[in-house]
Amino acid sequence: MWSNAPASTPFAGRTLCLAAPVKRTPVQSSGGLSGSCNGGFDFHVSHAYMASQALAPGQILFSQCWSRDPGFAPPNNVSLSNALSFEVFP
């Protein structure tokens, strides 16, 4: 998920660090093995994606991963990563 601004909002028993409106990227699988924490996520911010979202070079974006783990019962099946900010480059 990403946003144009940071925030600190309670969300699913955790803290959502993105201000509304929040944009969600396509659903991904971490590829981790069951019972381990060895998966990972990535998302390529391509030129086509930048154009479709009206993103411009120099713009600062804020991102955070929201994940669900079917190996745990609710509400322990939801997690939010630490937040990350980055600058858009051409």
PyMOL Python script that loads the backbone (N, CA, C, O; Angstrom):
from pymol import cmd

cmd.read_pdbstr("""\
ATOM      1  N   MET A   1       0.857  -1.162   0.000  1.00  0.00           N
ATOM      2  CA  MET A   1       0.000   0.000   0.000  1.00  0.00           C
ATOM      3  C   MET A   1       0.902   1.223   0.000  1.00  0.00           C
ATOM      4  O   MET A   1       2.045   1.163   0.453  1.00  0.00           O
ATOM      5  N   TRP A   2       0.371   2.355  -0.521  1.00  0.00           N
ATOM      6  CA  TRP A   2       1.131   3.590  -0.497  1.00  0.00           C
ATOM      7  C   TRP A   2       0.187   4.784  -0.427  1.00  0.00           C
ATOM      8  O   TRP A   2      -1.015   4.673  -0.670  1.00  0.00           O
ATOM      9  N   SER A   3       0.766   5.918  -0.090  1.00  0.00           N
ATOM     10  CA  SER A   3       0.001   7.152   0.064  1.00  0.00           C
ATOM     11  C   SER A   3       0.924   8.339  -0.213  1.00  0.00           C
ATOM     12  O   SER A   3       2.147   8.202  -0.257  1.00  0.00           O
ATOM     13  N   ASN A   4       0.312   9.497  -0.396  1.00  0.00           N
ATOM     14  CA  ASN A   4       1.077  10.731  -0.595  1.00  0.00           C
ATOM     15  C   ASN A   4       1.474  11.384   0.717  1.00  0.00           C
ATOM     16  O   ASN A   4       2.244  12.345   0.716  1.00  0.00           O
ATOM     17  N   ALA A   5       0.964  10.879   1.844  1.00  0.00           N
ATOM     18  CA  ALA A   5       1.238  11.521   3.135  1.00  0.00           C
ATOM     19  C   ALA A   5       1.280  10.474   4.246  1.00  0.00           C
ATOM     20  O   ALA A   5       0.613   9.444   4.160  1.00  0.00           O
ATOM     21  N   PRO A   6       2.067  10.744   5.285  1.00  0.00           N
ATOM     22  CA  PRO A   6       2.130   9.823   6.420  1.00  0.00           C
ATOM     23  C   PRO A   6       0.967  10.059   7.379  1.00  0.00           C
ATOM     24  O   PRO A   6       0.297  11.090   7.324  1.00  0.00           O
ATOM     25  N   ALA A   7       0.744   9.086   8.254  1.00  0.00           N
ATOM     26  CA  ALA A   7      -0.287   9.189   9.297  1.00  0.00           C
ATOM     27  C   ALA A   7       0.089   8.225  10.417  1.00  0.00           C
ATOM     28  O   ALA A   7       1.104   7.532  10.347  1.00  0.00           O
ATOM     29  N   SER A   8      -0.734   8.198  11.431  1.00  0.00           N
ATOM     30  CA  SER A   8      -0.584   7.250  12.529  1.00  0.00           C
ATOM     31  C   SER A   8      -1.983   6.931  13.032  1.00  0.00           C
ATOM     32  O   SER A   8      -2.485   7.568  13.958  1.00  0.00           O
ATOM     33  N   THR A   9      -2.607   5.934  12.406  1.00  0.00           N
ATOM     34  CA  THR A   9      -4.004   5.616  12.644  1.00  0.00           C
ATOM     35  C   THR A   9      -4.149   4.175  13.124  1.00  0.00           C
ATOM     36  O   THR A   9      -3.558   3.280  12.520  1.00  0.00           O
ATOM     37  N   PRO A  10      -4.909   3.916  14.181  1.00  0.00           N
ATOM     38  CA  PRO A  10      -5.161   2.532  14.586  1.00  0.00           C
ATOM     39  C   PRO A  10      -5.826   1.758  13.442  1.00  0.00           C
ATOM     40  O   PRO A  10      -6.752   2.257  12.801  1.00  0.00           O
ATOM     41  N   PHE A  11      -5.347   0.542  13.196  1.00  0.00           N
ATOM     42  CA  PHE A  11      -5.884  -0.276  12.111  1.00  0.00           C
ATOM     43  C   PHE A  11      -5.644  -1.737  12.449  1.00  0.00           C
ATOM     44  O   PHE A  11      -4.494  -2.158  12.575  1.00  0.00           O
ATOM     45  N   ALA A  12      -6.684  -2.503  12.594  1.00  0.00           N
ATOM     46  CA  ALA A  12      -6.610  -3.942  12.847  1.00  0.00           C
ATOM     47  C   ALA A  12      -5.710  -4.265  14.042  1.00  0.00           C
ATOM     48  O   ALA A  12      -4.977  -5.254  14.022  1.00  0.00           O
ATOM     49  N   GLY A  13      -5.767  -3.438  15.070  1.00  0.00           N
ATOM     50  CA  GLY A  13      -4.961  -3.660  16.256  1.00  0.00           C
ATOM     51  C   GLY A  13      -3.504  -3.254  16.103  1.00  0.00           C
ATOM     52  O   GLY A  13      -2.673  -3.544  16.964  1.00  0.00           O
ATOM     53  N   ARG A  14      -3.208  -2.594  15.022  1.00  0.00           N
ATOM     54  CA  ARG A  14      -1.853  -2.132  14.745  1.00  0.00           C
ATOM     55  C   ARG A  14      -1.886  -0.653  14.381  1.00  0.00           C
ATOM     56  O   ARG A  14      -2.887   0.015  14.640  1.00  0.00           O
ATOM     57  N   THR A  15      -0.812  -0.121  13.784  1.00  0.00           N
ATOM     58  CA  THR A  15      -0.782   1.284  13.382  1.00  0.00           C
ATOM     59  C   THR A  15      -0.577   1.399  11.885  1.00  0.00           C
ATOM     60  O   THR A  15       0.430   0.937  11.349  1.00  0.00           O
ATOM     61  N   LEU A  16      -1.536   2.019  11.211  1.00  0.00           N
ATOM     62  CA  LEU A  16      -1.425   2.315   9.791  1.00  0.00           C
ATOM     63  C   LEU A  16      -0.696   3.645   9.665  1.00  0.00           C
ATOM     64  O   LEU A  16      -1.138   4.654  10.215  1.00  0.00           O
ATOM     65  N   CYS A  17       0.404   3.649   8.951  1.00  0.00           N
ATOM     66  CA  CYS A  17       1.261   4.836   8.840  1.00  0.00           C
ATOM     67  C   CYS A  17       1.010   5.633   7.568  1.00  0.00           C
ATOM     68  O   CYS A  17       1.826   6.478   7.200  1.00  0.00           O
ATOM     69  N   LEU A  18      -0.112   5.375   6.889  1.00  0.00           N
ATOM     70  CA  LEU A  18      -0.436   6.039   5.630  1.00  0.00           C
ATOM     71  C   LEU A  18      -1.713   6.848   5.775  1.00  0.00           C
ATOM     72  O   LEU A  18      -2.684   6.388   6.376  1.00  0.00           O
ATOM     73  N   ALA A  19      -1.709   8.057   5.221  1.00  0.00           N
ATOM     74  CA  ALA A  19      -2.895   8.912   5.251  1.00  0.00           C
ATOM     75  C   ALA A  19      -3.803   8.573   4.066  1.00  0.00           C
ATOM     76  O   ALA A  19      -3.333   8.130   3.018  1.00  0.00           O
ATOM     77  N   ALA A  20      -5.093   8.784   4.246  1.00  0.00           N
ATOM     78  CA  ALA A  20      -6.054   8.581   3.164  1.00  0.00           C
ATOM     79  C   ALA A  20      -5.856   9.669   2.108  1.00  0.00           C
ATOM     80  O   ALA A  20      -5.491  10.795   2.445  1.00  0.00           O
ATOM     81  N   PRO A  21      -6.088   9.350   0.858  1.00  0.00           N
ATOM     82  CA  PRO A  21      -6.478   8.043   0.333  1.00  0.00           C
ATOM     83  C   PRO A  21      -5.269   7.120   0.202  1.00  0.00           C
ATOM     84  O   PRO A  21      -4.192   7.531  -0.230  1.00  0.00           O
ATOM     85  N   VAL A  22      -5.476   5.874   0.582  1.00  0.00           N
ATOM     86  CA  VAL A  22      -4.436   4.853   0.498  1.00  0.00           C
ATOM     87  C   VAL A  22      -4.639   4.074  -0.801  1.00  0.00           C
ATOM     88  O   VAL A  22      -5.750   3.639  -1.102  1.00  0.00           O
ATOM     89  N   LYS A  23      -3.578   3.903  -1.556  1.00  0.00           N
ATOM     90  CA  LYS A  23      -3.623   3.119  -2.800  1.00  0.00           C
ATOM     91  C   LYS A  23      -3.111   1.721  -2.499  1.00  0.00           C
ATOM     92  O   LYS A  23      -2.078   1.556  -1.851  1.00  0.00           O
ATOM     93  N   ARG A  24      -3.833   0.722  -2.968  1.00  0.00           N
ATOM     94  CA  ARG A  24      -3.403  -0.669  -2.772  1.00  0.00           C
ATOM     95  C   ARG A  24      -2.814  -1.199  -4.070  1.00  0.00           C
ATOM     96  O   ARG A  24      -3.381  -1.000  -5.144  1.00  0.00           O
ATOM     97  N   THR A  25      -1.689  -1.867  -3.967  1.00  0.00           N
ATOM     98  CA  THR A  25      -1.084  -2.515  -5.120  1.00  0.00           C
ATOM     99  C   THR A  25      -1.718  -3.900  -5.264  1.00  0.00           C
ATOM    100  O   THR A  25      -2.437  -4.338  -4.366  1.00  0.00           O
ATOM    101  N   PRO A  26      -1.466  -4.598  -6.380  1.00  0.00           N
ATOM    102  CA  PRO A  26      -2.049  -5.931  -6.539  1.00  0.00           C
ATOM    103  C   PRO A  26      -1.631  -6.885  -5.408  1.00  0.00           C
ATOM    104  O   PRO A  26      -0.555  -6.746  -4.826  1.00  0.00           O
ATOM    105  N   VAL A  27      -2.492  -7.836  -5.117  1.00  0.00           N
ATOM    106  CA  VAL A  27      -2.230  -8.842  -4.084  1.00  0.00           C
ATOM    107  C   VAL A  27      -1.009  -9.659  -4.489  1.00  0.00           C
ATOM    108  O   VAL A  27      -0.836  -9.988  -5.662  1.00  0.00           O
ATOM    109  N   GLN A  28      -0.169  -9.983  -3.520  1.00  0.00           N
ATOM    110  CA  GLN A  28       1.040 -10.773  -3.752  1.00  0.00           C
ATOM    111  C   GLN A  28       1.110 -11.910  -2.741  1.00  0.00           C
ATOM    112  O   GLN A  28       0.492 -11.856  -1.678  1.00  0.00           O
ATOM    113  N   SER A  29       1.866 -12.926  -3.087  1.00  0.00           N
ATOM    114  CA  SER A  29       2.221 -13.977  -2.135  1.00  0.00           C
ATOM    115  C   SER A  29       3.676 -13.737  -1.736  1.00  0.00           C
ATOM    116  O   SER A  29       4.513 -13.415  -2.580  1.00  0.00           O
ATOM    117  N   SER A  30       3.970 -13.895  -0.452  1.00  0.00           N
ATOM    118  CA  SER A  30       5.336 -13.664   0.020  1.00  0.00           C
ATOM    119  C   SER A  30       6.294 -14.751  -0.447  1.00  0.00           C
ATOM    120  O   SER A  30       7.508 -14.548  -0.468  1.00  0.00           O
ATOM    121  N   GLY A  31       5.750 -15.899  -0.820  1.00  0.00           N
ATOM    122  CA  GLY A  31       6.605 -17.001  -1.250  1.00  0.00           C
ATOM    123  C   GLY A  31       7.307 -17.710  -0.103  1.00  0.00           C
ATOM    124  O   GLY A  31       8.153 -18.576  -0.329  1.00  0.00           O
ATOM    125  N   GLY A  32       6.959 -17.346   1.129  1.00  0.00           N
ATOM    126  CA  GLY A  32       7.597 -17.971   2.291  1.00  0.00           C
ATOM    127  C   GLY A  32       7.118 -19.392   2.511  1.00  0.00           C
ATOM    128  O   GLY A  32       6.023 -19.766   2.090  1.00  0.00           O
ATOM    129  N   LEU A  33       7.935 -20.165   3.165  1.00  0.00           N
ATOM    130  CA  LEU A  33       7.568 -21.532   3.499  1.00  0.00           C
ATOM    131  C   LEU A  33       6.667 -21.549   4.725  1.00  0.00           C
ATOM    132  O   LEU A  33       6.852 -20.740   5.634  1.00  0.00           O
ATOM    133  N   SER A  34       5.718 -22.434   4.766  1.00  0.00           N
ATOM    134  CA  SER A  34       4.799 -22.560   5.890  1.00  0.00           C
ATOM    135  C   SER A  34       5.572 -22.764   7.192  1.00  0.00           C
ATOM    136  O   SER A  34       6.471 -23.602   7.265  1.00  0.00           O
ATOM    137  N   GLY A  35       5.214 -21.993   8.215  1.00  0.00           N
ATOM    138  CA  GLY A  35       5.854 -22.113   9.516  1.00  0.00           C
ATOM    139  C   GLY A  35       7.153 -21.347   9.645  1.00  0.00           C
ATOM    140  O   GLY A  35       7.842 -21.454  10.660  1.00  0.00           O
ATOM    141  N   SER A  36       7.497 -20.570   8.621  1.00  0.00           N
ATOM    142  CA  SER A  36       8.737 -19.783   8.683  1.00  0.00           C
ATOM    143  C   SER A  36       8.436 -18.323   8.379  1.00  0.00           C
ATOM    144  O   SER A  36       7.318 -17.980   7.995  1.00  0.00           O
ATOM    145  N   CYS A  37       9.407 -17.489   8.548  1.00  0.00           N
ATOM    146  CA  CYS A  37       9.265 -16.056   8.256  1.00  0.00           C
ATOM    147  C   CYS A  37      10.262 -15.656   7.180  1.00  0.00           C
ATOM    148  O   CYS A  37      10.930 -14.629   7.302  1.00  0.00           O
ATOM    149  N   ASN A  38      10.367 -16.456   6.131  1.00  0.00           N
ATOM    150  CA  ASN A  38      11.377 -16.196   5.126  1.00  0.00           C
ATOM    151  C   ASN A  38      10.829 -15.630   3.819  1.00  0.00           C
ATOM    152  O   ASN A  38      11.548 -15.622   2.820  1.00  0.00           O
ATOM    153  N   GLY A  39       9.599 -15.163   3.788  1.00  0.00           N
ATOM    154  CA  GLY A  39       9.019 -14.591   2.582  1.00  0.00           C
ATOM    155  C   GLY A  39       9.369 -13.124   2.435  1.00  0.00           C
ATOM    156  O   GLY A  39       9.993 -12.533   3.317  1.00  0.00           O
ATOM    157  N   GLY A  40       8.972 -12.550   1.337  1.00  0.00           N
ATOM    158  CA  GLY A  40       9.219 -11.135   1.103  1.00  0.00           C
ATOM    159  C   GLY A  40       8.255 -10.580   0.068  1.00  0.00           C
ATOM    160  O   GLY A  40       7.608 -11.335  -0.658  1.00  0.00           O
ATOM    161  N   PHE A  41       8.163  -9.274   0.004  1.00  0.00           N
ATOM    162  CA  PHE A  41       7.281  -8.594  -0.947  1.00  0.00           C
ATOM    163  C   PHE A  41       8.088  -7.566  -1.721  1.00  0.00           C
ATOM    164  O   PHE A  41       9.039  -6.991  -1.191  1.00  0.00           O
ATOM    165  N   ASP A  42       7.715  -7.333  -2.968  1.00  0.00           N
ATOM    166  CA  ASP A  42       8.293  -6.234  -3.725  1.00  0.00           C
ATOM    167  C   ASP A  42       7.259  -5.733  -4.719  1.00  0.00           C
ATOM    168  O   ASP A  42       6.332  -6.454  -5.089  1.00  0.00           O
ATOM    169  N   PHE A  43       7.429  -4.489  -5.146  1.00  0.00           N
ATOM    170  CA  PHE A  43       6.529  -3.901  -6.125  1.00  0.00           C
ATOM    171  C   PHE A  43       7.334  -2.935  -6.972  1.00  0.00           C
ATOM    172  O   PHE A  43       7.939  -1.999  -6.450  1.00  0.00           O
ATOM    173  N   HIS A  44       7.343  -3.158  -8.269  1.00  0.00           N
ATOM    174  CA  HIS A  44       8.089  -2.301  -9.190  1.00  0.00           C
ATOM    175  C   HIS A  44       7.229  -1.102  -9.581  1.00  0.00           C
ATOM    176  O   HIS A  44       6.163  -1.264 -10.175  1.00  0.00           O
ATOM    177  N   VAL A  45       7.685   0.079  -9.252  1.00  0.00           N
ATOM    178  CA  VAL A  45       6.988   1.312  -9.630  1.00  0.00           C
ATOM    179  C   VAL A  45       7.513   1.697 -11.017  1.00  0.00           C
ATOM    180  O   VAL A  45       8.467   2.464 -11.143  1.00  0.00           O
ATOM    181  N   SER A  46       6.880   1.156 -12.038  1.00  0.00           N
ATOM    182  CA  SER A  46       7.315   1.363 -13.420  1.00  0.00           C
ATOM    183  C   SER A  46       6.877   2.735 -13.932  1.00  0.00           C
ATOM    184  O   SER A  46       6.072   3.418 -13.299  1.00  0.00           O
ATOM    185  N   HIS A  47       7.410   3.122 -15.072  1.00  0.00           N
ATOM    186  CA  HIS A  47       6.994   4.382 -15.695  1.00  0.00           C
ATOM    187  C   HIS A  47       5.499   4.340 -16.025  1.00  0.00           C
ATOM    188  O   HIS A  47       4.796   5.336 -15.857  1.00  0.00           O
ATOM    189  N   ALA A  48       5.020   3.191 -16.492  1.00  0.00           N
ATOM    190  CA  ALA A  48       3.592   3.058 -16.806  1.00  0.00           C
ATOM    191  C   ALA A  48       2.743   3.226 -15.548  1.00  0.00           C
ATOM    192  O   ALA A  48       1.706   3.888 -15.579  1.00  0.00           O
ATOM    193  N   TYR A  49       3.188   2.622 -14.434  1.00  0.00           N
ATOM    194  CA  TYR A  49       2.443   2.760 -13.174  1.00  0.00           C
ATOM    195  C   TYR A  49       2.470   4.208 -12.705  1.00  0.00           C
ATOM    196  O   TYR A  49       1.450   4.742 -12.268  1.00  0.00           O
ATOM    197  N   MET A  50       3.644   4.848 -12.796  1.00  0.00           N
ATOM    198  CA  MET A  50       3.752   6.259 -12.397  1.00  0.00           C
ATOM    199  C   MET A  50       2.775   7.115 -13.203  1.00  0.00           C
ATOM    200  O   MET A  50       2.087   7.967 -12.641  1.00  0.00           O
ATOM    201  N   ALA A  51       2.712   6.893 -14.507  1.00  0.00           N
ATOM    202  CA  ALA A  51       1.802   7.669 -15.357  1.00  0.00           C
ATOM    203  C   ALA A  51       0.347   7.407 -14.991  1.00  0.00           C
ATOM    204  O   ALA A  51      -0.460   8.336 -14.956  1.00  0.00           O
ATOM    205  N   SER A  52       0.003   6.144 -14.716  1.00  0.00           N
ATOM    206  CA  SER A  52      -1.396   5.814 -14.391  1.00  0.00           C
ATOM    207  C   SER A  52      -1.840   6.408 -13.057  1.00  0.00           C
ATOM    208  O   SER A  52      -3.035   6.607 -12.835  1.00  0.00           O
ATOM    209  N   GLN A  53      -0.878   6.695 -12.159  1.00  0.00           N
ATOM    210  CA  GLN A  53      -1.197   7.242 -10.838  1.00  0.00           C
ATOM    211  C   GLN A  53      -0.859   8.730 -10.730  1.00  0.00           C
ATOM    212  O   GLN A  53      -0.947   9.308  -9.647  1.00  0.00           O
ATOM    213  N   ALA A  54      -0.473   9.347 -11.842  1.00  0.00           N
ATOM    214  CA  ALA A  54      -0.100  10.768 -11.900  1.00  0.00           C
ATOM    215  C   ALA A  54       1.040  11.089 -10.924  1.00  0.00           C
ATOM    216  O   ALA A  54       1.020  12.122 -10.255  1.00  0.00           O
ATOM    217  N   LEU A  55       2.029  10.199 -10.852  1.00  0.00           N
ATOM    218  CA  LEU A  55       3.185  10.419  -9.990  1.00  0.00           C
ATOM    219  C   LEU A  55       4.261  11.151 -10.777  1.00  0.00           C
ATOM    220  O   LEU A  55       4.510  10.844 -11.944  1.00  0.00           O
ATOM    221  N   ALA A  56       4.897  12.120 -10.129  1.00  0.00           N
ATOM    222  CA  ALA A  56       5.900  12.946 -10.793  1.00  0.00           C
ATOM    223  C   ALA A  56       7.253  12.803 -10.099  1.00  0.00           C
ATOM    224  O   ALA A  56       7.309  12.588  -8.889  1.00  0.00           O
ATOM    225  N   PRO A  57       8.343  12.923 -10.860  1.00  0.00           N
ATOM    226  CA  PRO A  57       9.669  12.907 -10.254  1.00  0.00           C
ATOM    227  C   PRO A  57       9.778  13.971  -9.158  1.00  0.00           C
ATOM    228  O   PRO A  57       9.284  15.089  -9.304  1.00  0.00           O
ATOM    229  N   GLY A  58      10.432  13.599  -8.065  1.00  0.00           N
ATOM    230  CA  GLY A  58      10.579  14.510  -6.938  1.00  0.00           C
ATOM    231  C   GLY A  58       9.511  14.351  -5.874  1.00  0.00           C
ATOM    232  O   GLY A  58       9.665  14.848  -4.758  1.00  0.00           O
ATOM    233  N   GLN A  59       8.431  13.663  -6.209  1.00  0.00           N
ATOM    234  CA  GLN A  59       7.341  13.443  -5.256  1.00  0.00           C
ATOM    235  C   GLN A  59       7.780  12.432  -4.193  1.00  0.00           C
ATOM    236  O   GLN A  59       8.440  11.442  -4.510  1.00  0.00           O
ATOM    237  N   ILE A  60       7.413  12.683  -2.935  1.00  0.00           N
ATOM    238  CA  ILE A  60       7.715  11.767  -1.840  1.00  0.00           C
ATOM    239  C   ILE A  60       6.495  10.887  -1.596  1.00  0.00           C
ATOM    240  O   ILE A  60       5.384  11.395  -1.446  1.00  0.00           O
ATOM    241  N   LEU A  61       6.693   9.574  -1.557  1.00  0.00           N
ATOM    242  CA  LEU A  61       5.617   8.626  -1.287  1.00  0.00           C
ATOM    243  C   LEU A  61       5.915   7.874   0.001  1.00  0.00           C
ATOM    244  O   LEU A  61       7.066   7.774   0.425  1.00  0.00           O
ATOM    245  N   PHE A  62       4.877   7.356   0.606  1.00  0.00           N
ATOM    246  CA  PHE A  62       4.970   6.614   1.862  1.00  0.00           C
ATOM    247  C   PHE A  62       4.350   5.244   1.616  1.00  0.00           C
ATOM    248  O   PHE A  62       3.281   5.146   1.013  1.00  0.00           O
ATOM    249  N   SER A  63       5.006   4.196   2.072  1.00  0.00           N
ATOM    250  CA  SER A  63       4.507   2.844   1.808  1.00  0.00           C
ATOM    251  C   SER A  63       4.567   1.976   3.058  1.00  0.00           C
ATOM    252  O   SER A  63       5.306   2.246   4.005  1.00  0.00           O
ATOM    253  N   GLN A  64       3.759   0.927   3.018  1.00  0.00           N
ATOM    254  CA  GLN A  64       3.680  -0.012   4.135  1.00  0.00           C
ATOM    255  C   GLN A  64       3.069  -1.302   3.602  1.00  0.00           C
ATOM    256  O   GLN A  64       2.147  -1.264   2.787  1.00  0.00           O
ATOM    257  N   CYS A  65       3.574  -2.434   4.053  1.00  0.00           N
ATOM    258  CA  CYS A  65       2.993  -3.728   3.670  1.00  0.00           C
ATOM    259  C   CYS A  65       1.943  -4.146   4.692  1.00  0.00           C
ATOM    260  O   CYS A  65       2.162  -4.064   5.901  1.00  0.00           O
ATOM    261  N   TRP A  66       0.813  -4.590   4.190  1.00  0.00           N
ATOM    262  CA  TRP A  66      -0.265  -5.132   5.010  1.00  0.00           C
ATOM    263  C   TRP A  66      -0.376  -6.599   4.599  1.00  0.00           C
ATOM    264  O   TRP A  66      -0.579  -6.901   3.423  1.00  0.00           O
ATOM    265  N   SER A  67      -0.244  -7.497   5.549  1.00  0.00           N
ATOM    266  CA  SER A  67      -0.310  -8.909   5.190  1.00  0.00           C
ATOM    267  C   SER A  67      -1.226  -9.685   6.116  1.00  0.00           C
ATOM    268  O   SER A  67      -1.520  -9.278   7.240  1.00  0.00           O
ATOM    269  N   ARG A  68      -1.664 -10.821   5.594  1.00  0.00           N
ATOM    270  CA  ARG A  68      -2.487 -11.743   6.376  1.00  0.00           C
ATOM    271  C   ARG A  68      -1.849 -13.118   6.287  1.00  0.00           C
ATOM    272  O   ARG A  68      -1.375 -13.529   5.228  1.00  0.00           O
ATOM    273  N   ASP A  69      -1.841 -13.818   7.402  1.00  0.00           N
ATOM    274  CA  ASP A  69      -1.224 -15.142   7.475  1.00  0.00           C
ATOM    275  C   ASP A  69      -2.284 -16.160   7.869  1.00  0.00           C
ATOM    276  O   ASP A  69      -2.757 -16.148   9.006  1.00  0.00           O
ATOM    277  N   PRO A  70      -2.669 -17.047   6.941  1.00  0.00           N
ATOM    278  CA  PRO A  70      -3.715 -18.022   7.251  1.00  0.00           C
ATOM    279  C   PRO A  70      -3.292 -19.046   8.308  1.00  0.00           C
ATOM    280  O   PRO A  70      -4.114 -19.847   8.753  1.00  0.00           O
ATOM    281  N   GLY A  71      -2.023 -19.027   8.712  1.00  0.00           N
ATOM    282  CA  GLY A  71      -1.549 -19.955   9.728  1.00  0.00           C
ATOM    283  C   GLY A  71      -1.888 -19.533  11.141  1.00  0.00           C
ATOM    284  O   GLY A  71      -1.608 -20.264  12.091  1.00  0.00           O
ATOM    285  N   PHE A  72      -2.494 -18.349  11.295  1.00  0.00           N
ATOM    286  CA  PHE A  72      -2.858 -17.843  12.618  1.00  0.00           C
ATOM    287  C   PHE A  72      -4.332 -17.493  12.641  1.00  0.00           C
ATOM    288  O   PHE A  72      -4.908 -17.126  11.617  1.00  0.00           O
ATOM    289  N   ALA A  73      -4.943 -17.606  13.813  1.00  0.00           N
ATOM    290  CA  ALA A  73      -6.351 -17.240  13.983  1.00  0.00           C
ATOM    291  C   ALA A  73      -6.473 -15.724  14.153  1.00  0.00           C
ATOM    292  O   ALA A  73      -5.584 -15.093  14.724  1.00  0.00           O
ATOM    293  N   PRO A  74      -7.585 -15.127  13.654  1.00  0.00           N
ATOM    294  CA  PRO A  74      -7.812 -13.696  13.866  1.00  0.00           C
ATOM    295  C   PRO A  74      -7.847 -13.381  15.357  1.00  0.00           C
ATOM    296  O   PRO A  74      -8.318 -14.225  16.120  1.00  0.00           O
ATOM    297  N   PRO A  75      -7.394 -12.255  15.810  1.00  0.00           N
ATOM    298  CA  PRO A  75      -6.848 -11.140  15.030  1.00  0.00           C
ATOM    299  C   PRO A  75      -5.343 -11.247  14.814  1.00  0.00           C
ATOM    300  O   PRO A  75      -4.732 -10.298  14.321  1.00  0.00           O
ATOM    301  N   ASN A  76      -4.731 -12.370  15.167  1.00  0.00           N
ATOM    302  CA  ASN A  76      -3.278 -12.503  15.040  1.00  0.00           C
ATOM    303  C   ASN A  76      -2.823 -12.857  13.624  1.00  0.00           C
ATOM    304  O   ASN A  76      -1.639 -13.113  13.403  1.00  0.00           O
ATOM    305  N   ASN A  77      -3.741 -12.873  12.674  1.00  0.00           N
ATOM    306  CA  ASN A  77      -3.381 -13.222  11.298  1.00  0.00           C
ATOM    307  C   ASN A  77      -3.082 -11.996  10.434  1.00  0.00           C
ATOM    308  O   ASN A  77      -2.829 -12.132   9.237  1.00  0.00           O
ATOM    309  N   VAL A  78      -3.108 -10.804  11.028  1.00  0.00           N
ATOM    310  CA  VAL A  78      -2.876  -9.563  10.297  1.00  0.00           C
ATOM    311  C   VAL A  78      -1.596  -8.918  10.795  1.00  0.00           C
ATOM    312  O   VAL A  78      -1.318  -8.912  11.995  1.00  0.00           O
ATOM    313  N   SER A  79      -0.813  -8.372   9.861  1.00  0.00           N
ATOM    314  CA  SER A  79       0.381  -7.627  10.267  1.00  0.00           C
ATOM    315  C   SER A  79       0.573  -6.427   9.344  1.00  0.00           C
ATOM    316  O   SER A  79       0.143  -6.433   8.191  1.00  0.00           O
ATOM    317  N   LEU A  80       1.223  -5.409   9.875  1.00  0.00           N
ATOM    318  CA  LEU A  80       1.626  -4.238   9.105  1.00  0.00           C
ATOM    319  C   LEU A  80       3.126  -4.066   9.295  1.00  0.00           C
ATOM    320  O   LEU A  80       3.629  -4.130  10.416  1.00  0.00           O
ATOM    321  N   SER A  81       3.833  -3.848   8.196  1.00  0.00           N
ATOM    322  CA  SER A  81       5.274  -3.629   8.282  1.00  0.00           C
ATOM    323  C   SER A  81       5.556  -2.239   8.842  1.00  0.00           C
ATOM    324  O   SER A  81       4.647  -1.430   9.024  1.00  0.00           O
ATOM    325  N   ASN A  82       6.819  -1.983   9.109  1.00  0.00           N
ATOM    326  CA  ASN A  82       7.239  -0.614   9.375  1.00  0.00           C
ATOM    327  C   ASN A  82       6.993   0.190   8.104  1.00  0.00           C
ATOM    328  O   ASN A  82       6.912  -0.375   7.013  1.00  0.00           O
ATOM    329  N   ALA A  83       6.876   1.495   8.244  1.00  0.00           N
ATOM    330  CA  ALA A  83       6.639   2.353   7.089  1.00  0.00           C
ATOM    331  C   ALA A  83       7.953   2.711   6.410  1.00  0.00           C
ATOM    332  O   ALA A  83       9.025   2.637   7.011  1.00  0.00           O
ATOM    333  N   LEU A  84       7.849   3.096   5.159  1.00  0.00           N
ATOM    334  CA  LEU A  84       8.992   3.485   4.360  1.00  0.00           C
ATOM    335  C   LEU A  84       8.590   4.695   3.525  1.00  0.00           C
ATOM    336  O   LEU A  84       7.483   4.732   2.988  1.00  0.00           O
ATOM    337  N   SER A  85       9.458   5.670   3.409  1.00  0.00           N
ATOM    338  CA  SER A  85       9.204   6.784   2.489  1.00  0.00           C
ATOM    339  C   SER A  85      10.296   6.767   1.435  1.00  0.00           C
ATOM    340  O   SER A  85      11.431   6.366   1.694  1.00  0.00           O
ATOM    341  N   PHE A  86       9.928   7.216   0.231  1.00  0.00           N
ATOM    342  CA  PHE A  86      10.903   7.254  -0.858  1.00  0.00           C
ATOM    343  C   PHE A  86      10.531   8.344  -1.843  1.00  0.00           C
ATOM    344  O   PHE A  86       9.374   8.754  -1.938  1.00  0.00           O
ATOM    345  N   GLU A  87      11.537   8.806  -2.576  1.00  0.00           N
ATOM    346  CA  GLU A  87      11.334   9.846  -3.577  1.00  0.00           C
ATOM    347  C   GLU A  87      11.220   9.195  -4.946  1.00  0.00           C
ATOM    348  O   GLU A  87      11.968   8.274  -5.272  1.00  0.00           O
ATOM    349  N   VAL A  88      10.282   9.681  -5.739  1.00  0.00           N
ATOM    350  CA  VAL A  88      10.085   9.185  -7.102  1.00  0.00           C
ATOM    351  C   VAL A  88      11.141   9.817  -8.010  1.00  0.00           C
ATOM    352  O   VAL A  88      11.314  11.035  -8.036  1.00  0.00           O
ATOM    353  N   PHE A  89      11.841   8.957  -8.752  1.00  0.00           N
ATOM    354  CA  PHE A  89      12.833   9.417  -9.731  1.00  0.00           C
ATOM    355  C   PHE A  89      12.384   9.004 -11.112  1.00  0.00           C
ATOM    356  O   PHE A  89      11.668   8.012 -11.249  1.00  0.00           O
ATOM    357  N   PRO A  90      12.789   9.747 -12.161  1.00  0.00           N
ATOM    358  CA  PRO A  90      12.376   9.369 -13.522  1.00  0.00           C
ATOM    359  C   PRO A  90      13.033   8.070 -13.969  1.00  0.00           C
ATOM    360  O   PRO A  90      12.795   7.611 -15.086  1.00  0.00           O
TER     361      PRO A  90
END
""", "prot")
cmd.dss("prot")
cmd.show_as("cartoon", "prot")
cmd.util.cbc("prot")
cmd.orient("prot")
